[in-house]
């Protein structure tokens, strides 16, 4: 089993400059590979393999114009060419859109690190070729401080390490080998219903609150609106005919908005992590969730913002991979399964159930919370699926 660890870096000014240069090199090579593939396709030739492009780029580095590329790790270049070729192949397999060129302003700076040369200590990580000098004081540039001590295990196998920049901080993501979980949970299964009023409701009667309704989030959202209005006003003042000019004051306020957005994202992400971990720690034998049509739900203009803030897909993704880590069966109910309209006692389907009806009332006398009723139905769905599989 491979688990991915994400840790924040604390580079100094010289290291930060080097990291941006590495990301710029990866962007340059990626765009070059895309240009070669496009030219080759227009000429009617066959697809160029990544190995052929790597050989061609090695000759290109020998030219004086591109001699600066020798100052960077070869793995950054090779992986960028591989990424461009993979994007091109996926397009022709109708797995993604046509690959776009990476922009210096819009694309997220990132680059690949060689898994064989990367080294970790309790507080630092060593990256390849940030400094080519052999002097001890220059070699220190290769060692970047980590924000968390003992976050990444030492002396183990690492997979696909990448360094990325989110506009504020640099992060390192790396895969680590962990032993598979052999213990099979024997507790009752759990059905999970996601909602807007509450984040999640489980079939065993647990209600997890919506973090977006707390005073902390509301205050931050108000502050964000004020800053956005402030930026909008500054843009209007600096408007010249049809063009907008970005002053230093505008950049300062935009950075404040970026920090505020990051803080809101972290709070919501942390809430989902705590909720999913608490559910997994109860060690159910299986977990059932609905296959929600989130894109269709987002078309409701009254609820689209609330649904986007709940991060339904992220919740499901975390439950899915944490279930795999703990040897818990994850079952996805059919999108058209009537979990909300179905009575959990008698099985009757209430076709006229409205979204505003928060209490489910059935002819058999069953009166229950609408979301709890849906969660119980999802658990029953899981039992049926497991019985049919036997």
C-alpha positions, 0 to 999 in steps of 0.5 A: 500500500502506498500512502501519500504525504504532503508537507510544507517547505520553509525555503529561504530566499535563495532556495525559493528562487531556485525552486521557481527556476526549477518550476520554470524549467519544467514548464519550458520543457513541457511546452517544448514537447507539446510543440514537437508533438503538434508539429509532428501531427501536422506533418502526418507523422506518427506519435513521437515517444517520450524516449525519442524526445528525451534524446532530441532534447539532450542534443538541444542542451548542447547548444549554447543558447540552451546551455542553462538547462544543464544547471537543473536536474535531468529528472525534471526534464525527463518527467516534463516530457513524459507528462506532455506525452501522457497528456497527448495520449490521453487526449486521443483516447478521449480521456481528457481535453486537448493539452494546453500550454502552461502559462507563467501567470496561470499555471501552478508552478511544480516540478518532479524530484528524483525518488532515488536522490531525495533524502530526508532527515527529521527536519530537512529534505535534500533536493537534487541540483539546487546548488552545483557547487561542491563547497559545504556552505553552498551545498546547504542550499540543497537542504530545505527545512520542513515545517513538521518534524518527523513527518516523513519516514526516513530510509524507506522507498519513496514514490513520485515526489513532486514540489508545488507552489500554491501561491503562498507556500511550497509543498512536497508530496511523496508516496511512502510504502506501508504494509497492508491492513490484514485486520477485517472489521466485524462491526455493523455496516454504516450508511452515510447520507450527505446534506446541506443542513448537516455535513453527514448523517450516519445510519447509527444516529451520528450527526456531523454539523455543517462547519460553514454555519459556524461563526468562525466561517461567517466572520471570515466570509464577511472579511473576504467580501469586504476585501473583494469590494476593496479590490474592485474599487481600486481597479475602477479608480485605476481604470484607463479607458478600457484597461485596468492597471494593477498597482502595488496596493492592489497586489497587497489586498489580493494577497490578503484575499489569497491567504483568506481563501487558503485559511477557509479551505484549510478549515473546511478540509480539516473538518472533513478529515476529522469527520471521515477519520472518526467514522473510520475509527468505529471500524464498520464492516462496510460503508455505503454512500450515494453516487451523487450528481453534484454537477446537476445539484449545482444548477440550483442557483439557491443551493449551488454555493452551499453545495460547493462549500460542503465538498461532497466529492472530497468527502467521498474521496477521503472515505474511499481511500481511508476505507481501503487503508483499513480493509473496510468495504466501500459500496457506492449506491446507484444514483437513482436509488430512492434513499430519501423517498424510501421508508426505512420501516415498511419500504413504501416509496413517498413520491411526493417528498419535497426538498423542504420536508425535513421530517419523513412521515410514512403511512405506517406511522414511521416519523423520522428525520429525512437524512437519518432515514436515507442513511438507514436505507443506504445501510440496508442497501449495503446488506443486500449487495453483500448478500447477493455477492455471496 
